[in-house]
């Protein structure tokens, strides 16, 4: 099985997912990074955690990119 490229998520990203949330919104804001990604719905403010792998599968597009991470000081 070939390795899939890792999608780089940043805090502050706004992403569009495949299926709409029950409130009707399709865009989410990334608020937490790790093995699980924390998202807040742009429509109703619901907060959810998704496994990184599940989010990569459901991702359609980046609506807006968050600020790039600063390089660590030497």
N, C-alpha and C positions, 0 to 999 in steps of 0.2 A: 504494500500500500504506500503510495507516494506521500511524502510530508507536505502538508498544506502550509502556505506562508502564514506567518502570524500577523494578525491585524493589530496595528498600534492604536490603542485607545488612549485618550487624554482626559483628565478631569476638565469638565466644561464643554466637551463635545456635545453636539446635538445630532442625534442619529434618527433615521427613518427605518422602521422595521416592517417586515412583510405583512403582518396582520394588524389591524387597528385594535387599540385598547377598547374595552366595552364602552368607554365614554365617547369614543369616536375619533380620538386623536391618534396619529401615527408617529409623532415625533416625541423623543425622549431626551433628557439631559443626563450625561454621565456625571455622577457625583462621588463615586468610590471605585478604586481600582484594586485588583488583587486576583485571586483565583475566581472569585465571584465579582461581578461588576454591578455596582449600585446605580439604578436609574430612577429618575423622577419623570412622570408623565407630564407633558406640556399642557395637556387638557385639564386634568383634574387634580394634579399634584400627588397622585398615589406613588408611593416609593416601593420599589421591588428590587430583589437581588436575582441576577441571572448568572448561571455558570458562563465563563468566558466562551467556551465551545458553543453553547446554545446561542449566545448573542452573535457570534461570528456567523452562524448558520442563518439567523433571522435577519441580519443586517442587509438593507437594500442600498443605503447611501449615507454619507455624512452630509448633513444639512449645513453644519457650521463646525469648524475645528476649534478646539480650546487652545490655550496658550501652550507652546512647546515647553517641554521640561528643560530646566536650566542644566548645563553641564556641571558635573561635580567639580569642586575646586581641587587642584592638585595637592 
